[in-house]
Amino acid sequence: AADERRAVRRREGLALLELERYEEAGLLFDALIDEEPGGMEDVEAWASLGVCMAALRQPEAALSCQKQVQRIRAASASVP
């Protein structure tokens, strides 16, 4: 149930992103990261949040999101 809810919220965020409703999409991705189980390790949510931050002309926040994506990918690559 939680995974399904998370997937629905992610699709909603991606739809908002496609509609260029960056602030709303960013809030949703931020909530996915902060509120959902496993959110801090959600590469897709971090990457999408970074896109929103770049579109909203917040380069420092966008870079922070990208660094988080790289950290998660590096950590998952080192797991046997």
N, C-alpha and C positions, 0 to 999 in steps of 0.2 A: 504494500500500500504506500509506504513512504517513497519507494523508488518510482512508483507510478506518479505520485504527486510531484516529485522532483522533475520527472520527465515532462509533465504537463507545464510546469512553471518554466522550464527551460525553453520549450516550444513557444510559450507566450512571450518570453524575452526575445527570442530570435525573431518573432513576428514584429514586435515593436522595433527592433533594430532595423529590420527590412523597411519598415515604414518611416525610418529616420526619426523615431521618437526616442532619442538617445537618453534623455534624462529619465524617462519612465523605465526604459530597458535597463539602464544602469542601476536604478533602485532595485529592480527585480533581481538582477544578477548579484548585486551586493547582498540582498536578502538570502539568496541561495547559498552564498558563501558563508554568511554569518549564522544562519538559522538552521540549515539542513544538516543532518548527519553526514559527515564526510565532505562537507562544503569547502573546508580549507584546502582539500586536495582535489577539487573539481577543476581540472585544466580548462574545460570548455567554458565554465562560468568565468574564470579569471581572464581568459582570452577575450571573451565577449565584453566583459567589463572594461578591459583595456581599449577595445574598439570604441566603446561609448565615451570613455574619457578623452580619447584622441579627438573624436568628433566634437566634443564639448570644449575643445581647446584647453585641456588640462594635461599637458605633456608629462608633468612629474607623476601624476596618478597613473597615466597610461604606461609609463616606464616601470613603475612599481608593479603593476599587474603583469607586465611581460617578464619581469624578474621572477615573480612568483610562478609563472608558467614554466620557466626554465628550471627553477628549483624543484618543482614537482616532477618534471620529466627526468631530471638527473637522478632524483631519488628513486624513481620507479625503474630506471635503467640499471641501477646498481643492485636491485633486488634480484636474487637468483631465481 
